Amino acid sequence: MKTALITGATGGIGRLLVEGLVGRGYRIVGVARNGEKLRELQEKLPAFEYIIADLSKEDFPGTILEELERLGVERVDLLINNAGLAVRKPLLEHSREELENLFRVNTLAPVELTRMLLPVLPKGSTVVFVISGVAFINVPELPSYCAAKGALHYLAVNLERELEGRGINVVRVYPKQVKTGFFTRNGVPYPKGSIEPAAVAGAILEGIERGRREVFVPGYLKLLKYLPNWPVFTYRFRY
């Protein structure tokens, strides 16, 4: 049985990925901060195990490694760096703590976790980075999130080259705005054109199975890579 580790496993895209991979015969180790939601998910899915960890904390990779050892996990065939964090406010209104937490969760944590798990990532394994279409455009309502995902894009491109030498595959995922709790928590409606989490989860699973290097959801987002003015292009949410 193959083992998958998924961050941000309790909601939205992450939960759907958990359910989809369990259906494909994977043993799942989910990582999230909310222990109650993790336990609820385990009650519904016997193949699901979990680790409570906060990706904004510097010591989280060590916590995950210790818990994997406790669970008896000796190899991870699929790592999905899915967890994300966004703040909807002007950049000058961000506190230092908000900026640090946002960049740690969105940008640093996926790289740190991938590096720390190298001893248990065998040849032929796959690492997925759920980035965002905002890596190629600027959304004024989410200035720090755009910057963090843009940085993750470049880090993932370079990690793909470095991991190739170890026989590890990398899949980079770029969805447009998704109907997740981020918007409801901020008291705003979903932007026009927002897509369902199921569409993203399905595209990720298909991309993994087909060995794709890039997954754009919807597919036409790939055109953003070729805009002549990138990364100056600006998009404003419309509700």
Salt bridges, closest charged atoms under 4 A:
GLU19 OE2 - ARG15 NE 3.45
GLU49 OE1 - ARG27 NE 2.52
GLU67 OE1 - ARG70 NH2 2.74
ASP77 OD1 - ARG75 NH2 2.63
GLU98 OE2 - LYS89 NZ 3.14
GLU100 OE2 - ARG96 NE 2.97
GLU112 OE2 - ARG104 NH1 3.38
GLU160 OE1 - ARG172 NH2 3.15
GLU160 OE2 - ARG213 NE 2.51
GLU196 OE2 - LYS179 NZ 3.31
GLU206 OE2 - ARG210 NH2 3.33
GLU206 OE2 - ARG212 NH2 3.77
GLU209 OE2 - ARG24 NE 2.54
GLU214 OE2 - ARG172 NH1 3.10
GLU214 OE2 - LYS225 NZ 3.02
